[in-house]
């Protein structure tokens, strides 16, 4: 079984690695260690940027992927969400400077434009979105009124940005494409059971 894990050039979270290890998955390679335990050679890891994990799942390049819920909301509408791992908990929020000269229509910088539009449409407000890899630059340069971003990536100084509303509570999820569900259904079911048991024992 080939599994992809989303990582944007950052070390994989310790709580995720601990859960995978508790499920009997060989996390040694993910930690850069030689050798493996548990399922051993039955599992091959692919570490890739989050958006690439979705492409790998869609095209059958991997059996399943592990990504944050924020990415599932934005990119995973055609994939199957198999299990909530309950780790790597993060909050997607709308934040803006405490004092800002607002436009008639709110303009927000974000890496999650579809999620942003859905959230504001649900509360009856139309917004313009600026897709930026570094949304904070939008506010810093004055081209955006605020951002929709993961809370832990916002500046720590309370005077810079104020959280106006939570957009989504997020955690790590296991997703798979239709092809893998059809060809690897039994293996995926066994994987989900292992992960659920590990989460229950955490």
C-alpha positions in Angstrom: 0.0 0.0 0.0 1.3 3.4 -0.9 0.3 6.3 1.4 0.9 10.0 0.8 1.4 12.5 3.6 0.9 16.2 3.1 3.9 18.3 4.1 4.8 21.8 2.9 8.6 21.6 3.7 7.9 21.3 7.5 8.6 18.4 9.9 5.6 16.1 10.2 3.7 16.8 13.4 4.6 14.6 16.4 1.0 13.8 17.3 0.4 12.5 13.7 3.5 10.3 13.8 2.6 9.0 17.2 -0.9 8.0 16.0 0.5 6.3 12.8 3.0 4.4 14.9 0.3 3.3 17.4 -1.7 2.0 14.4 1.3 -0.3 13.5 2.4 1.8 10.5 6.1 2.0 9.8 6.9 5.6 10.7 10.7 5.2 10.7 11.1 6.4 7.1 8.9 9.5 7.9 11.3 10.3 10.8 14.3 9.7 8.5 15.2 6.5 10.3 16.3 3.2 8.7 14.2 0.1 9.1 10.6 -0.3 9.8 8.1 -2.0 12.1 4.5 -3.0 12.0 3.3 -3.4 8.4 6.9 -3.1 7.3 7.4 -3.2 3.5 3.7 -3.4 2.9 3.6 0.3 3.3 5.4 2.8 1.0 5.3 6.5 2.0 5.2 9.5 -0.3 5.7 12.9 1.3 4.3 15.7 -0.9 2.7 19.2 -0.8 -0.9 19.0 0.1 -2.3 19.9 -3.3 -0.1 17.2 -4.9 -1.5 14.6 -2.5 -5.0 15.2 -3.9 -3.7 14.7 -7.5 -1.9 11.5 -6.5 -5.2 10.2 -4.9 -7.3 11.2 -7.9 -4.9 9.5 -10.4 -4.3 6.4 -8.5 -0.7 7.2 -7.7 -1.3 6.3 -4.0 -3.8 4.2 -2.1 -4.7 7.1 0.3 -3.5 10.4 1.5 -3.3 12.2 4.8 -4.1 15.9 4.7 -5.6 18.7 6.8 -9.3 19.3 6.8 -8.7 22.8 5.5 -7.2 21.2 2.3 -10.1 18.8 2.0 -12.6 21.7 2.2 -10.7 23.5 -0.5 -9.6 20.8 -2.9 -11.1 17.4 -2.0 -14.7 17.6 -3.1 -14.4 14.6 -5.4 -12.5 12.4 -2.9 -13.7 10.1 -0.2 -12.9 11.2 3.4 -12.3 7.9 5.2 -11.5 8.9 8.8 -10.8 11.9 11.0 -7.6 11.2 12.8 -8.3 13.7 15.5 -4.7 15.0 15.5 -3.0 18.1 14.0 -5.9 20.2 15.3 -6.0 23.7 13.7 -8.5 26.4 13.2 -9.1 28.3 10.0 -10.2 31.9 10.8 -11.1 35.2 9.3 -8.8 37.9 10.7 -8.4 41.6 10.0 -6.7 44.7 11.5 -8.7 46.1 14.4 -9.0 49.4 12.5 -9.2 49.4 8.8 -10.9 51.5 6.2 -13.2 49.0 4.7 -14.3 48.8 1.1 -18.0 48.5 0.2 -17.2 44.8 -0.5 -14.8 43.0 1.7 -11.6 41.9 0.0 -9.8 39.0 1.6 -6.4 37.4 0.9 -6.3 33.7 1.3 -5.0 30.3 0.2 -8.5 29.0 0.5 -10.7 31.0 -1.9 -13.5 28.5 -2.3 -13.8 27.8 1.4 -13.8 31.6 2.0 -16.6 32.3 -0.4 -18.7 29.4 0.9 -18.3 30.6 4.5 -19.3 34.2 3.7 -22.1 33.2 1.4 -23.6 31.1 4.2 -23.7 34.2 6.4 -25.2 36.4 3.6 -22.1 38.4 2.7 -20.3 38.6 -0.6 -16.6 39.0 -0.7 -13.8 39.3 -3.2 -10.9 36.9 -2.7 -7.2 37.4 -3.6 -5.4 34.0 -3.9 -2.0 34.5 -2.3 0.6 32.1 -1.0 1.4 34.6 1.7 -2.0 36.2 2.6 -0.5 38.4 5.2 1.2 40.4 2.5 -2.2 41.4 1.2 -3.0 43.2 4.4 0.5 44.5 4.9 0.4 46.2 1.4 -3.1 47.4 1.7 -4.7 45.4 -1.1 -6.7 43.3 1.2 -9.0 44.1 4.2 -8.2 40.8 6.0 -7.2 37.2 5.6 -8.6 33.7 5.9 -5.8 31.7 7.2 -4.8 29.0 9.8 -4.7 30.7 13.2 -1.3 29.4 14.1 0.2 31.1 11.1 -1.0 34.5 12.1 1.3 37.0 13.8 1.5 36.6 17.6 1.2 40.4 18.2 -2.4 41.0 19.2 -2.3 44.5 17.7 -1.7 43.4 14.1 -4.7 41.2 13.4 -7.8 40.4 15.3 -9.7 37.2 14.8 -13.2 38.2 13.6 -14.7 34.7 13.1 -13.8 31.0 13.1 -14.3 29.5 9.6 -13.6 25.8 10.2 -12.2 23.5 12.9 -9.6 21.3 11.2 -7.7 18.1 11.8 -5.8 15.5 9.8 -8.0 13.3 7.6 -7.4 10.2 5.5 -8.8 10.6 1.9 -8.9 8.3 -1.1 -9.9 8.5 -4.7 -12.6 6.4 -6.5 -9.9 4.2 -8.1 -8.3 3.2 -4.8 -11.7 2.6 -3.2 -12.5 0.1 -6.0 -9.2 -1.6 -6.2 -7.9 -1.5 -2.6 -11.2 -1.4 -0.7 -10.2 -4.3 1.7 -6.8 -2.8 2.5 -8.3 0.6 3.0 -10.9 -0.7 5.4 -8.2 -2.5 7.4 -6.1 0.7 7.5 -9.1 2.7 8.7 -9.8 0.2 11.4 -6.2 0.3 12.6 -6.3 4.1 12.7 -9.6 4.2 14.5 -8.4 1.8 17.1 -5.2 3.8 17.6 -7.2 7.0 18.0 -9.5 5.3 20.5 -6.5 4.3 22.6 -4.9 7.7 22.5 
